[in-house]
Amino acid sequence: MSSKSEPKDVHQLNGTGPTASPCSSDGPGREPLAGTSEFLGPDGAGVEVGIESRANAKGVREEDALLENGSQSNESDDVSTDHGPTPPSPLKETSFSIGLQVLFPFLLAGFGTVAAGMVLDIVQHWEVFQKVTEVFILVPALLGLKGNLEMTLASRLSTAANIGHMDTPKELWRMITGNMALIQVQATVVGFLASIAAVVFGWIPDGHFSIPHAFLLCASSVATAFIASLVLGMIMIGVIIGSRKIGINPDNVATPIAASLGDLITLALLSGISWGLYLELNHWRYIYPLVCAFFVALLPVWVVLARRSPATREVLYSGWEPVIIAMAISSVGGLILDKTVSDPNFAGMAVFTPVINGVGGNLVAVQASRISTFLHMNGMPGENSEQAPRRCPSPCTTFFSPDVNSRSARVLFLLVVPGHLVFLYTISCMQGGHTTLTLIFIIFYMTAALLQVLILLYIADWMVHWMWGRGLDPDNFSIPYLTALGDLLGTGLLALSFHILWLIGDRDTDVGD
């Protein structure tokens, strides 16, 4: 018997004919087969089909999907294996099922961003935000960092769960420890770099540099990033394990739930830690470098733990470029916020910025995670298949084609208006930013929100396929760029909307009055 089963044998067993499959497990670079399993053909004769090892579980999932979806096969012809329950295939999802699974986490995440906006609307008047205005630059950077790390973690774990890499307790524990250690390394390093960016962006326009303020920003940023990532990472792991147990696709719920409390927790931690450290500015200044040194000293521990897992070892060495560039992009959005939040003509920006940024980032993260999982089910990054990367997709292909990813893009885009209406009404009822919503304000706000999500979904379709064609795992590389672009687009378009409202003299919005 040959060490590898022929693809045509698999098709003949299912009665589908010898049509070539884009997800054949005989592609180059596959691991040798570790064992065999017996399948019964139509005549009752035993036919041995090779099963790939656990290290090549994606190929196994592809064979399982072919056997399960064969139009002529019967359930009695399938013999179960020990590779765990077959995950729900994205190909079987309808627009209604996608919308139903996404709606509740989306609303939950949206209310989390509303709460974060209300918190920012309150803390912007605290003395630490008034005296150390660079803290405003840290807000989008750290909220974006939370999105980059936690949504990337959610996307990574969702893909691993869907392709069977978390089916056994040993695999599950290895994935948990490796990924938790990885995000602690990334959070500490990028939190430190975010504080440097805040100091630089604050120094360039004003030409003023304060060493105590720089240490305050560094300690606040590193401590916030570390604690927020630890808490949110544990929540994320629980969500993915729970969604698998109740039969929900983790791609649809993991990333929004990661953001539901993420913005609120991160912003509350940043405000509380920076305020507490600011109170010691004139008495215990040496505490700032001690806080930084403590979290930096823990880095070797997290590096050792992350290197033990093959799934995170590669990301530990090659996954820095997207999160660092994303941090820089988000910091530009923070600079816009810093310059507009204190301007009376832009009063009210503080309460709306986390909402529009959070909603756009959540929706595009869901789409990127879904596309990535779809591609992983059909091969490995860089492989040629029928799902070949589209280097320049047209908007019609992205939003109006019959495939499942286009369907999900339409569903996510249609959630923007009703979702934002609910969030705006909530903010108005809570009198956040002392706002009175008028029709013209809602029109400008919705235009900015729709344009933001439209651009993000199109870029996601291009970026995920482009990265896949270059052999990069989109779970690790695409989401940081997309969420950072969401922060920049959201803040920029919102500031532009406020500026246009000021130019046309629409003061009936009473924003900030």
Solvent accessible surface area in square Angstrom, and as a share of the most:
residue,aa,sasa,rsa
1,M,157,0.70
2,S,75,0.49
3,S,84,0.54
4,K,68,0.29
5,S,18,0.12
6,E,84,0.38
7,P,43,0.27
8,K,109,0.46
9,D,49,0.25
10,V,7,0.04
11,H,18,0.08
12,Q,104,0.46
13,L,29,0.14
14,N,6,0.03
15,G,44,0.42
16,T,50,0.29
17,G,26,0.25
18,P,104,0.66
19,T,99,0.57
20,A,84,0.65
21,S,20,0.13
22,P,40,0.25
23,C,15,0.09
24,S,32,0.21
25,S,12,0.08
26,D,55,0.29
27,G,19,0.18
28,P,124,0.78
29,G,83,0.80
30,R,28,0.10
31,E,83,0.37
32,P,97,0.61
33,L,37,0.18
34,A,78,0.61
35,G,35,0.34
36,T,73,0.42
37,S,25,0.16
38,E,95,0.43
39,F,13,0.06
40,L,83,0.41
41,G,6,0.06
42,P,121,0.76
43,D,118,0.61
44,G,50,0.48
45,A,51,0.39
46,G,48,0.46
47,V,53,0.31
48,E,94,0.42
49,V,7,0.04
50,G,7,0.06
51,I,26,0.13
52,E,7,0.03
53,S,27,0.17
54,R,74,0.27
55,A,83,0.64
56,N,11,0.05
57,A,2,0.02
58,K,22,0.09
59,G,0,0.00
60,V,7,0.04
61,R,17,0.06
62,E,2,0.01
63,E,21,0.09
64,D,28,0.15
65,A,35,0.27
66,L,46,0.23
67,L,21,0.11
68,E,82,0.37
69,N,68,0.35
70,G,13,0.12
71,S,96,0.62
72,Q,122,0.54
73,S,27,0.18
74,N,93,0.48
75,E,161,0.72
76,S,96,0.62
77,D,45,0.23
78,D,61,0.31
79,V,66,0.38
80,S,105,0.68
81,T,44,0.26
82,D,138,0.71
83,H,28,0.12
84,G,36,0.35
85,P,98,0.62
86,T,65,0.38
87,P,10,0.06
88,P,66,0.41
89,S,17,0.11
90,P,8,0.05
91,L,116,0.58
92,K,123,0.52
93,E,15,0.07
94,T,78,0.45
95,S,49,0.31
96,F,155,0.65
97,S,32,0.21
98,I,0,0.00
99,G,16,0.15
100,L,110,0.55
101,Q,45,0.20
102,V,0,0.00
103,L,73,0.36
104,F,139,0.58
105,P,4,0.03
106,F,3,0.01
107,L,49,0.24
108,L,71,0.35
109,A,0,0.00
110,G,0,0.00
111,F,86,0.36
112,G,6,0.06
113,T,0,0.00
114,V,4,0.02
115,A,32,0.24
116,A,0,0.00
117,G,0,0.00
118,M,26,0.12
119,V,36,0.20
120,L,0,0.00
121,D,19,0.10
122,I,106,0.54
123,V,5,0.03
124,Q,21,0.09
125,H,128,0.57
126,W,88,0.31
127,E,80,0.36
128,V,0,0.00
129,F,0,0.00
130,Q,98,0.44
131,K,123,0.52
132,V,0,0.00
133,T,55,0.32
134,E,31,0.14
135,V,2,0.01
136,F,9,0.04
137,I,1,0.00
138,L,1,0.00
139,V,3,0.02
140,P,4,0.03
141,A,1,0.00
142,L,3,0.01
143,L,20,0.10
144,G,4,0.04
145,L,4,0.02
146,K,12,0.05
147,G,4,0.04
148,N,0,0.00
149,L,3,0.01
150,E,0,0.00
151,M,6,0.03
152,T,9,0.05
153,L,0,0.00
154,A,0,0.00
155,S,0,0.00
156,R,21,0.08
157,L,0,0.00
158,S,1,0.00
159,T,6,0.04
160,A,6,0.05
161,A,1,0.01
162,N,2,0.01
163,I,3,0.02
164,G,0,0.00
165,H,50,0.22
166,M,22,0.10
167,D,41,0.21
168,T,51,0.30
169,P,114,0.72
170,K,146,0.62
171,E,23,0.11
172,L,43,0.22
173,W,167,0.58
174,R,86,0.32
175,M,17,0.07
176,I,32,0.16
177,T,42,0.24
178,G,0,0.00
179,N,0,0.00
180,M,24,0.11
181,A,2,0.02
182,L,0,0.00
183,I,0,0.00
184,Q,2,0.01
185,V,5,0.03
186,Q,8,0.04
187,A,0,0.00
188,T,1,0.01
189,V,43,0.25
190,V,0,0.00
191,G,0,0.00
192,F,82,0.34
193,L,51,0.26
194,A,1,0.00
195,S,2,0.01
196,I,79,0.40
197,A,18,0.14
198,A,0,0.00
199,V,24,0.14
200,V,63,0.36
201,F,49,0.20
202,G,7,0.06
203,W,120,0.42
204,I,108,0.55
205,P,69,0.43
206,D,100,0.52
207,G,57,0.55
208,H,125,0.56
209,F,107,0.45
210,S,26,0.17
211,I,104,0.53
212,P,33,0.21
213,H,42,0.19
214,A,20,0.15
215,F,87,0.36
216,L,1,0.00
217,L,2,0.01
218,C,13,0.08
219,A,0,0.00
220,S,1,0.01
221,S,0,0.00
222,V,0,0.00
223,A,6,0.05
224,T,0,0.00
225,A,5,0.04
226,F,18,0.08
227,I,61,0.31
228,A,3,0.02
229,S,4,0.03
230,L,64,0.32
231,V,51,0.29
232,L,4,0.02
233,G,0,0.00
234,M,110,0.49
235,I,60,0.30
236,M,0,0.00
237,I,13,0.07
238,G,44,0.42
239,V,28,0.16
240,I,1,0.00
241,I,44,0.22
242,G,29,0.28
243,S,6,0.04
244,R,56,0.20
245,K,165,0.70
246,I,124,0.63
247,G,54,0.52
248,I,53,0.27
249,N,5,0.03
250,P,1,0.00
251,D,1,0.01
252,N,0,0.00
253,V,11,0.07
254,A,0,0.00
255,T,1,0.00
256,P,2,0.01
257,I,35,0.18
258,A,3,0.02
259,A,1,0.01
260,S,3,0.02
261,L,83,0.41
262,G,0,0.00
263,D,7,0.03
264,L,50,0.25
265,I,38,0.19
266,T,3,0.02
267,L,0,0.00
268,A,48,0.37
269,L,44,0.22
270,L,1,0.00
271,S,2,0.01
272,G,40,0.39
273,I,37,0.19
274,S,1,0.00
275,W,80,0.28
276,G,32,0.31
277,L,17,0.08
278,Y,28,0.11
279,L,95,0.47
280,E,55,0.24
281,L,20,0.10
282,N,117,0.60
283,H,135,0.60
284,W,129,0.45
285,R,120,0.44
286,Y,123,0.47
287,I,60,0.31
288,Y,2,0.01
289,P,54,0.34
290,L,104,0.52
291,V,31,0.18
292,C,15,0.09
293,A,57,0.44
294,F,118,0.49
295,F,18,0.08
296,V,70,0.40
297,A,69,0.54
298,L,48,0.24
299,L,34,0.17
300,P,83,0.52
301,V,79,0.46
302,W,51,0.18
303,V,47,0.27
304,V,80,0.46
305,L,56,0.28
306,A,0,0.00
307,R,122,0.44
308,R,168,0.61
309,S,2,0.01
310,P,86,0.54
311,A,47,0.36
312,T,0,0.00
313,R,93,0.34
314,E,125,0.56
315,V,6,0.04
316,L,10,0.05
317,Y,135,0.51
318,S,52,0.33
319,G,2,0.02
320,W,53,0.18
321,E,110,0.50
322,P,0,0.00
323,V,4,0.03
324,I,59,0.30
325,I,70,0.35
326,A,0,0.00
327,M,10,0.04
328,A,44,0.34
329,I,36,0.18
330,S,1,0.00
331,S,0,0.00
332,V,61,0.35
333,G,0,0.00
334,G,0,0.00
335,L,44,0.22
336,I,48,0.25
337,L,0,0.00
338,D,15,0.08
339,K,94,0.40
340,T,15,0.09
341,V,19,0.11
342,S,94,0.60
343,D,43,0.22
344,P,107,0.67
345,N,48,0.25
346,F,27,0.11
347,A,26,0.20
348,G,9,0.09
349,M,0,0.00
350,A,1,0.01
351,V,0,0.00
352,F,0,0.00
353,T,3,0.02
354,P,4,0.03
355,V,0,0.00
356,I,0,0.00
357,N,13,0.07
358,G,12,0.12
359,V,1,0.00
360,G,0,0.00
361,G,6,0.05
362,N,2,0.01
363,L,1,0.01
364,V,1,0.00
365,A,0,0.00
366,V,1,0.00
367,Q,3,0.01
368,A,1,0.01
369,S,0,0.00
370,R,8,0.03
371,I,1,0.00
372,S,1,0.01
373,T,1,0.00
374,F,22,0.09
375,L,2,0.01
376,H,3,0.02
377,M,38,0.17
378,N,23,0.12
379,G,2,0.02
380,M,74,0.33
381,P,33,0.20
382,G,39,0.37
383,E,43,0.19
384,N,150,0.77
385,S,25,0.16
386,E,130,0.58
387,Q,45,0.20
388,A,51,0.40
389,P,38,0.24
390,R,79,0.29
391,R,174,0.64
392,C,118,0.70
393,P,5,0.03
394,S,50,0.33
395,P,81,0.51
396,C,89,0.53
397,T,48,0.28
398,T,5,0.03
399,F,15,0.06
400,F,147,0.61
401,S,22,0.14
402,P,118,0.74
403,D,59,0.30
404,V,7,0.04
405,N,15,0.08
406,S,3,0.02
407,R,55,0.20
408,S,0,0.00
409,A,0,0.00
410,R,75,0.27
411,V,18,0.11
412,L,0,0.00
413,F,53,0.22
414,L,126,0.63
415,L,21,0.11
416,V,0,0.00
417,V,55,0.31
418,P,69,0.43
419,G,2,0.02
420,H,0,0.00
421,L,80,0.40
422,V,63,0.36
423,F,0,0.00
424,L,1,0.01
425,Y,150,0.57
426,T,30,0.17
427,I,0,0.00
428,S,36,0.23
429,C,79,0.48
430,M,106,0.47
431,Q,133,0.59
432,G,1,0.01
433,G,4,0.04
434,H,124,0.55
435,T,11,0.06
436,T,71,0.41
437,L,44,0.22
438,T,35,0.20
439,L,134,0.67
440,I,59,0.30
441,F,3,0.01
442,I,42,0.21
443,I,91,0.46
444,F,51,0.21
445,Y,2,0.01
446,M,15,0.07
447,T,78,0.46
448,A,5,0.04
449,A,0,0.00
450,L,51,0.25
451,L,77,0.38
452,Q,0,0.00
453,V,1,0.00
454,L,71,0.35
455,I,58,0.29
456,L,0,0.00
457,L,0,0.00
458,Y,66,0.25
459,I,38,0.19
460,A,0,0.00
461,D,4,0.02
462,W,84,0.30
463,M,17,0.08
464,V,0,0.00
465,H,8,0.04
466,W,71,0.25
467,M,8,0.03
468,W,6,0.02
469,G,32,0.31
470,R,147,0.54
471,G,38,0.37
472,L,55,0.28
473,D,38,0.20
474,P,0,0.00
475,D,3,0.01
476,N,16,0.08
477,F,26,0.11
478,S,1,0.01
479,I,1,0.00
480,P,0,0.00
481,Y,34,0.13
482,L,0,0.00
483,T,7,0.04
484,A,0,0.00
485,L,43,0.21
486,G,0,0.00
487,D,13,0.07
488,L,52,0.26
489,L,42,0.21
490,G,0,0.00
491,T,0,0.00
492,G,26,0.25
493,L,28,0.14
494,L,1,0.01
495,A,12,0.09
496,L,95,0.47
497,S,10,0.07
498,F,7,0.03
499,H,68,0.30
500,I,56,0.28
501,L,6,0.03
502,W,104,0.37
503,L,110,0.55
504,I,96,0.49
505,G,50,0.48
506,D,19,0.10
507,R,95,0.35
508,D,106,0.55
509,T,2,0.01
510,D,51,0.27
511,V,7,0.04
512,G,33,0.31
513,D,110,0.57
